[in-house]
Amino acid sequence: MHENEISHAIIGAAIEVHREVGPGIIEKPYEEAMCHELHLRGLSFVRQTAVPFVYKGVRLSVDLRTDLIVEGKVIVDLKAKELVTAIDKLKVLTYLRLLNLRLGLVINFHVAVLKDGIFRVVNNLIERPPSDSDEPPDLHG
């Protein structure tokens, strides 16, 4: 499955969690609910994955942690806070680079409408070429 297809499924799961739970609680219950929803949708994931931190060729004794990695391809950083900052997005970009992955999502559940809390972070993501099953564009408007 391509990263874009995985992210579409992740966003669907997040919308369902937000619809059921709503905004205003702390981050950990959202993570638990997301894991359950991803499982229900048949997506594989790992939680709280250690990201080795290498500085000038030396692996340091401290690891970073991702909230979720879905299908081995998409990092998901879950938030429950007033505002997502540029630093939050840059953190995901750093994780993508360290793990040599191409797509991350920052999902902030502390919003009235979830689409306002979803941010894509890309690291050299190549968009999926159209397949034979994709419909051709409507050129006749």
N, C-alpha and C positions, 0 to 999 in steps of 0.2 A: 504494500500500500504506500502511495506517495505521501509526503509530509502534508500536503494540502488536504488530502482526503482524511488523514488522521486528525488534523486540526479541526476540520468540519465536524467530525464525530465528537471530539473533545468539547467543542463549543456547544453542541447539542446537549451533551451531558451536563455542562455547566449551567445552561439555561434551565434544564429540569431541576437541578439542585437549587438554583436561585428561586425558581417558581415555588418549590416546596418549602424552602427554609426562609427565604427573604433576607434582606440585609440586616445588619446590626449585631451579629454575634462575632465571637473571636474566630481566628483562622482555623484552628484544629478541627472543629466540627465540619467545616466546609471540606477540608481535606478528606476526612472520613467518608462524608457523603459522596464526594467526587469518586473516591475509590470504589465505593459500592455501585455507583452509577456506571462507571467505566466497566466494571465486572459484568453488570447486567447487559451491557452492550457488546460483550465479547472482546473487549480490548485488553491487551496485555499491558502491564505497567509495573514499575518498581517505585517504591516510596523512599524518600530520604536517602538517596544515593550519594555516596561519598564521591566527591570530585577531587582527585589528587591535585595538589597545588605545587607546581614546579616553578622555582625561581632560579634563573640563570643555570639551568641544567640540573639543579638539585631539588629532589622532592623534599618539601618541608614536612615537618611532623604534624601539621594541621591540615585537615581536609575541609573543603567547602561542602555544602549539601544542597541538593536540588529537592524540591517538594515531590515532583513526579517526573518520570520519563515514560512516555507512552509509546508502545510498539517499538521501543529502542531507538526512536527517531525524533520525538518532539518533547522538549522540556516544557513543563508547566509550572509556573511560579504563582502560587495562590496568595492573594492578599485579602485583608479585611480592614481597610483603612480609608481615611477621608480622601486622600489624593495619591495617585500613582505618580512618582517622580521620574525624571530622566535617569536618575541613579538606579532606580528599580529596573528599568529597561536595560541599562548598561550592564548591570549585574548578570542578567540573563544572557546578554551577548558574550560576556566573559565566560560564562559556563559553556555556551555553545562552542566557543573557540577551544576551551580546554578539553572538551569531550569530542571535538571534531564533528559536531552536529550542525544542522542547517536551519532549524526552525524552533522558536520558542514562543510561548504564549504567557503573558502576564494577565491573570484574571483576578480582578478586584470585585469581591462580592458586596462591598459596602457602597452600593449605588442603587438608585431606584429602578433603573432599567439596565439589565446586565450588558447590553451591547455597548453602553458607555464605559464599561469597566474592562473591556477586552482589548489587548494590545499585542500585535504581532511583532516579533523580533527575528530578523533574518541574518544569517551568516552564510553568504554565498549560495543561497537557495536558487536552484535552477527550476523554473516552473515546468511542470509536467507537460510534455508535448501532447497534443490532442491524439486520442486513440480513434480507432475506426468506429467505436460505439458512440463517440461524441457527436452531437448534432452540429451540422455546419452553421456558420453564422447567417443570420437573415440579412441578405444584401439588398433586399427590396424594400426595407423599412416598413 
